[in-house]
Amino acid sequence: MRKAYQLGFSNVEDELVIDKLNVTGKLPNWIEGTLYRNGPGMFKAGNQHYRHWFDGLSMLHKFTFKNGGISYANKFLQCKAYHEAKENDKISYSEFATDPCYSLFDRVKEIFDPKITDSAKVNVARLGGKFIAMGEPSLQIEFDPETLRSLGVYTYDDKPKQHITTVHPHEVDEQVINLTTRFGRVSTYRFMSSSKRERPELIAHHKVKEPAYLHSFGLSPSYLILTEFPYVVNPLKIIFHAKPFIENYVWKPKRGTRIFIFDRKTGKLVKQFKTDPFFAFHHVNAFEKGTDLYFDIVSYPDPEIIQSFYLDRITSEEKKLPGGEFRRYHADLSGKKEITYRTLSDEAIELPRFDYNHYNMDSNYQFVYSVGVNKSGNSSFYDQIVKNDLKTGEAKIWYEENCFPGEPVFLPAPNRKSEDDGVNLSVVLDEKNGNSFLLILDSVSFTEIARAVIPQPILFGYHGNFYQNDQ
Ligand code: CO
C-alpha cells in the first residue's frame, strides 16, 4: 500500500501539546486566533479495521496563532465509541459504514437498542458560545476550546437516536440553522434554529416517505433550500439498523432530484422543483436577485463517490475519485417550473470553502477554495488545492508532489484590497517525510508563505473552522 495511505488511514497514537511548531517561511503577523479541525484519529481497534473514510474515530486538532508563532495540540474526542474501542480492543459502536461484529444475541439486542456512534468526527462549530464537535448522528459533543477535553453531549432535537443532522449548520443574525431528519413510519425533514439562550426551535418541516441522505443545505436571504437527491432509505431500516448506516440507502435515479424551497420567515414550502438525478455532499453559497434564486453545489452524477471512499478502494489505487462538478443552479421563483444549472469550473472540486463570514448569501462572491485530484499526478486521493474565480472562470492550483492537502480554510487579511486578500490554511500530509504540516498559502497568488511542521502524521480529515480571539 502507498505510504501516504498507510499514514493517512492509520491510528494516531500520541496526543501532543506543542508550544511552538517549527515554521519555515514568514508567518503574517496579523493572524491571531485558532484553527480547530476535526477528523479521524483512529481507523483500527485491536486488529479490526474500520472500512470507510467516514468511519474513523474523532480526533480534534488545534493550531493557535499567537505572538508570531503557532502552538498545536491534538486529542481524541472522549466519547463512548472511543473508550469502548480502546477498552475492548475492538470496534464497539456503529459508524457510517462499519458495524461491530455481532454475536447472534448482540444482533437481537442491537435491533432494539442500536449502539450508534457518538464519535462526532466531521466538523466543529461554535453554537451560542459553545464549541461543538459535530457528527451526523444527532449526538454532538461539546469540548473545551483550550484543552480540547470533552464537556458533554449537546443535542439539537429530542429522541436523538431517531435523528440525523447535517454537520454544516448556517450561522446568520445570531441564529444557527440546521437541517435534521427524523426517521419514522413517516419521516420528517426538520429545519431547526437556535440562538444563544433558547433551545432549538422548529422553523420549517416537510414529511417524506423515504428520506434522502443529506449532508448540507442551502440558505439564501429569504429561503431554505433542501436539495433532495434520489439516494433514499426505507426509514425502518435505519430505526431497526438493518445494515451499517449508509448501506441502507438506495439510489433511485428515476425519482430525479427534488428541490424544496421554504420561506425562512413563515416556514412554508413556496416552491418545489424536480430535475435530473444527481448527488452532492456540499452546498456552497446561495443568493437572490429579485425573484431569481441561485445556489452553488458540488455535484456528482450518482452516489458512487461514497463507494469510492471505502478504504480498500482508495488504497488499491485502481480508480481515481469521481470528480465533483461545481454547478450553479438557477430557479425563477415567479412562476417557471424549470430549474437550470451551469458548470462553474473545469476543475473537479470537493470540500469547498469561501469567505463565509463576509460573503455568505452575497451575489458578488467571487472565490471558492477546495481540494481536488491533480490531473497529471499519480494519486487516487485528494492531492491539490484549487482556487476558483467565479468571475473569470479560471482556477489556480497549489500542488506539490507526494503531498496531500485537506480542506483549505480562508482567513481575510485586515483592510484587505480584494475578496481573496488573505491566507488559506490547510493541513497537508507529507508522504516523503512521514508527517503533516500546516500550510499557509497566500490566497491571491496561491503560493506558499509558510509551513508549520507537526512531528507526526495527521490522518486525512474532514472539516474545521478558524476563530479569532475576540469573536
Ligand atoms: Co461536509
Residues whose N, C-alpha, C, O or C-beta is under 5 A from the ligand:
A	BS01	CO	none
